[in-house]
Amino acid sequence: MLTAQGLRREFDHKVAVKDVSFTVGSGELFGFLGPNGAGKTTTIRMLTGLLTPTAGRVVVGDVDLHKDPQAAKRMIGYVPDRPLVYDKLTGREYLQFMTELYDVPEQEASSRAGNYLRQFELTDAQDELVGSYSLGMKQKISLIGQLIHSPQVLLLDEPTVGLDPKAARRLRDVLRELCDGGAAVLISTHLLPIAELMCDRVGIMDRGTIIADGTVAELRSRYDSDASLEDLFLQLTDSDGAKGDSAP
């Protein structure tokens, strides 16, 4: 459903991402992990079309993002690490804007919005200005706005930032429901226990490249059968560790 092929991105002749390739299949929840500065956010922005790769390509479904960006982006939902919402709109107005942006039938959008507003406990706040929302509330309304058009591919960059434990748990349930419905979900997070709990497969990125990719069980078998995902992550991203033994 989502394919990155040989992605590379340079800024002023400095390589931020180099030869990154991976896939996220239909129904799969993929954890995209890495230390600060590894290149995760740059990669995600290339996957959404916000950044043009220096080399490589992104395919969404069977659509090349560069050749037909409008068709590809209609299949994508993206929630950045800092929610991008319009402070002068109410929550209801913001969701209406997203409905019109993606040309979702009104009845269908209303049903989805009402469902997600209830799940994330925003029903009573939907007529308040988004600018008055807390960070967690902005994160939730941003997520709902990206779920309005039922994306086939959903990318989330640190989506639990600002969420309380109840909302974070609800988010995990919603993502699993999306995957069960056939969507492909990529989530970038520093919360490794959450990634281990909820992700079908993980990719670990360091210094601009993917250094490991597989299920947690596969990574344990490959590197250390008794290690947690957190221990494996620390081992693989340690500059003095066994990175040279990483799988391609």
C-alpha positions, 0 to 999 in steps of 0.5 A: 500500500505504501512503498519507499524506493531508494529515498534520498534527501540532501540539504545544502549538500548534506545528506539527511536521508540516504537510500531508504527503502521499505513497504507498509502493507494493507492492514499493517501497522508499521513502527518507524523508530530512530533517535533524534536527527535520524531522518524520520521526519524528513522521510515522512515528509517525503512520503506525504509529498511535503518534501521532494526527494533528491532521488528515489520515489514513493508509491501509494497504492499503485500511484507514483506520488511524484507523477500524480500527487493529487491522486496519491495525496487523496489516499493519504492522511498525515498528522505531524508531531505539531498539530497544524490546525486553524485556531480561528475555526471551531472544531466543527468548522475545522472538520467541515473544512476537511470534509470539503477539502477531501470532497467527502459526502456530507452524511458520511463525514458527519457520521465519522466525525460524530463517532470520532468526537465521541471516542476522543471526548471532544463532542462538548468542545466541537463548537469552541475555537480550536485556539482555545484547545489544549495541546492534547485536544488539538492533537485529537482534532487534527487526527479526526480531521485526517480520518474524515476521508477514511485514508488508505494510508495514514502517517503519524509523527509522534501522535501521542504527544500531549495525549493523556493515557486514556486518549493514547489508549483510544488512539491505539484502538482506532489505529488497530481498527483502521488496519483491520479495515485494510488501511496501512498505518505508519507511526513514528514514536519514541515510546518503544514499549508502545511500539512493541505492543501495537506494531506488526513490524518496525523499521529502525532508522539511524544516521539517515538510513534503515538499519533494521526492519522486521517484526519484533520477534524477527529482530529478537531472533536476529540480534538477541533473543531475550531483549526487549524492543527498547534494548534492541533499539539501544543496541542497534543505534549505539555508535559503538555497538553491533551496527555493522551486523545489521541486516540490509 
